[in-house]
Amino acid sequence: MAFIKKYSFPLFLALIAFYFIGKYFYMQPKVINGEDAPRITGKLLNGNAFDLQELKGTYVLVDFWGSWCAPCLKEIPGLKAIHNKYQNATFQQAKGLTIVSVAIERDPKRWANAVQRTGMNWPHHLIDLTTSFKFLNSPIAQEFGVKQVPSKFLLDEHGRIIGVNQSIEELDAFLEKRLAKGFGNK
């Protein structure tokens, strides 16, 4: 009995630490910097066909979000600012920044309403239908290993992942450093 009393609290703390460490590693996307991004194809909100390969030559920010996700909605003004600042920028290695929003949703109408309501002013909006918001079992999210939203992946001009889950501030600083000087950029 003395053994249990003596070690129960440290054992409890160890179990809690193990849980949070395990959860942290489980929640990490399966793709990493330097890898080619998984291929994304589908239909855009406007009905046009989409293929991520067609965006080579530009930086691409793939943003996984959901209309049901409060942190995702809170991030939209920052994404709009990044889009407006860099969409036509000339970078050292790329021409402009394109955002591809991948909404993990169950209801296409709710997704379309959220895009319009929030004023997401970039043209590349895809829906990735899921049956479980808990496990995010939609096809595109599974390709990227997304287990939580928001999740963001910055791709270089060749379609390689060069940033995973950077904050809006980190994205801005990263892109600012890569602007080509002397090409009309501010």
N, C-alpha and C positions, 0 to 999 in steps of 0.2 A: 504494500500500500504506500509506503514511503517513496518507493521508486516512481510510482504514478504521480504522486504529488510533486516530487522533485522535478520530473521531466515533462509533465503535461503542458506547461506553458511554453517552454522552448520548442517542443514538438508541434504545438499549435502554430507558433510563429513560423516554423519551418514549412509546415503545410501551406500556410497562407502565402509565403514567399514563393514556394514551388508553383502554386496555382497561378499567381500573377506573372511569373516568368514564363510558364508554359503558355498562358493566354497571349502574352506579348509575341512569342515566336509563332504561335498558331495564326495570329492576325496579320502577319507579314505577307505581302503578296508573293507569289511564287516566281515572278520575274524580277531580274535585278539589272543594275546598270551594266551597259555594255552588250546586253543581249538584243537580238532583233525582236521587235515588238510582234506579238501574235497578229495574224491578219484579221482585220475587221471588215466585214461586208454587211450590207443590209439596205433597208429603205430609210431614207431621211423623212423627217416630219412632213416635208412638202411632197413626198411620194417618189422622189428621184432615187435612183440606185446610188449606193455609196461603196467605195472601196478605198481603204486607208492607203493602199499603194499609190493612188493617184495624187497624194499630197506630198510625195517625196520632193525634196528641194526646199521645203519649208520646215521650220520647227513646228511640231504638233504637240499640243497638250491634250491628252486623252483624260477627260474628267468623268469619273463614275459618280453618280449622284442619284437622288430620288426625290420626287415631289413630296414624299412623306417624311423626309429627313431634315430636321430643323438645322443641324450644323451645315448641311449642304446649301440650304436656302440662305443661311447667313453668309456663306462664302461667295454668293453670286455677284454682289457689287464689286468685290475684289477681282473676280474673273472678268467682269465687264471692263474694269479699268485696265487690266493686263491686255485684254483683246484690243481695246481702243488704242492703247499706247504702242503695241507692237505688230498689229496686223499688217501694216504696210512698211514696216521697218526693213532696212537692209542690214543684215548681219554679216559677220566675217565669212561665214560658211553657208548661210541660208538666206532665203528671201521671205521675210515675214513670219508671222506666227498664226497658226490656225488652231482653234479650239474645236475638239470633237467631244460633244457631250453624250455620254452613254447613260441613259436613265434606266435604272433597275426598277421595274414597275410591274404591277398586275393589271392596271387599268390604262389603256392608251388615251382615253379622254382626259383623265386626270393629268397625265404627262403633258399632253398638248396644251391644256389650260395653264399648267405651271410654266411652261416655256413662254407663253404669251404674257402671262401675268407678271412674271419677273423681268421681262424685257431682255432676255438673253439674245443679243443682237448678232450672233454669228450663225451661219447657215447650216452647220453640221450637227444635227440633233438626231440621235438614234434611240430607239427603245429596245431594251433587253429584257424580255418578259421572264418573270420568275414566278415560282409557286411558293417561295419561302423567303420572307424578308430576314428571317433569322439566319439562314444558311446561304443566301444570295446564290441560288443554284441556276442562275441564268447562263446561257452559253458563253457570251462574251466575257462576263465577269469570271467564269470558271477558267477561260483561256488565260486571263491575266492573274488568276489566283486571288481575286479580290474577295475579301471576307468582311470588309466594312466600308461604309461610305461616310464622308467623301473619300475617294482615293484618286490620286492624280499621277499620271506618267508623262514625263516630258520626253519627246522623241527628237533626235537630231534629223538633219536633212536626208539621211540614209534610212530612216526608220528604226534606228537603234535607240534603246532606252538610255537616257542620260540623266534622268532625275525621277525619283520615286517619292511621292507624298511630300513634296516640298510645300512650305507655306506660301501664301501669296507674296509675302515680303521676300522670301528666298528666291522665288521664281523671278520676281522683278529684278533683284540684284544680279542673278545669274544671266538673265537676258541683257540687262544693261551693259554688263562687262563684254558681251559679245557683239555689240553694235559695231558696224563698220564705220570708221571715222571718215568724214568727208563725203558722205553720200546723202546729204540732206537730212540726216537724223539729228534730232535735238540733243 
